[in-house]
């Protein structure tokens, strides 16, 4: 991650900050909330990002594809999932984003190349 990307999306005074995007699947697909981690690669090329749901837990996701098929989650909809991710054993320090900003995708691709 470049210094500029790390400053913007990576480190903070309190430790590592993990960008997250919360989305809601349509009722026809279960209506669950999904957390997308746009800077954490799931595959070697960085095309897929890590994701998390109460059901199914961790997995890979096509970030842009999921965003197209879902709607933005409201804070009250993602509150329980956010609490779970910020609690042990995960203990993420999350920064919520509304969309996958270009810098987030670039950070994921770079992390995949470096692994």
N, C-alpha and C positions, 0 to 999 in steps of 0.2 A: 504494500500500500504506500503510495507516495506520501510525503509529509503533508501536502495540502489535503489529500483525501483522509489521512489519519486524523488531522486536526478537525476536519469537518464531520467525519463519520466514524472515527475509531476511538481514540483515547480522550479522556477528560480528566479533570483533577481527581475525581472520585474513583477512577479505575476505568475498565473497559466499558464502553457504551455500545449496545447492540441495537442497530436500527431494526425496526419491525413494522410490518404493514398488516393490520387486521382487516379481514374481509369476511363476508357472510355468503355462504352458498345459497342458491335459490331453494325454496321449500321443496321443489321437485327433486333436488339433489341432497336432501336432508336438513337444510337450513342451519348447519353448524357453522361456527366461527373458525376460521383458519388463520394462523399466524404465519406470515411469510418473512423469512430472514434474508433480505435482498443482498447482503454482503457476504453471506456464508455459502460457498459452493457445495452442491450435493454431488456433482459429477466432476470428472477430471477437466473438462473444458469450461466449466462455469456456466453452462447454459441453464441448468436447473439450480434453484436455491433450496436451502433447507426450509422445511415447513413443519408446523406442529398443530395438531388438533387434539381435543380430549379423546376422541375416538380415532384410533389409527396412530396416534402419537407422532414421532418424528418420521419424516420421509422427504423425498425430493418433489419439487414442483416447478413447473414452467411459470415463473412469476408473472410474466405478461399475459400468458394464457389464463391463469387463474383470475387475474384482475379483470380480464374481459368477461369472464363467465360469472363473476360475483359482484356484489355491491360493497361499498365501504361500510364497515361496522361502526356503530355508534359506541361511544365510551361505555354506556351501560350494558351493551351487548358483549363487549370484549373484556369487561372488568374481571370476570372470574378466570378467564384464560390468562390474562396479564398477571393476576395474583399468583396463579400456579407457576408461571414461568419465572417470576421474581422470587419464588420461594425455593427452599432446598428440594431436590438436589440440583436444580438448574441455577438458581440465583443470578439470573440475567439482570443487568441494569439496562432497561429498555428505553429507547427513544422512539416514539410512535410517529410514523410518516403516513401521509394520505395516499402517496403513490410511489412508484419506483422511479426515483429521480435518476438521471443519467449517471451521476457520480456513484450512486449505490451499485448500479449494474457494473460499472467499470471496476469498482473495488472488488466485486465478486470474481470477475474475469481475471483480474490480476492475482487474487488469492489462489485461484485454481491453477494458474500457471506456475506459481511459486511452490505449490505442494508436490 
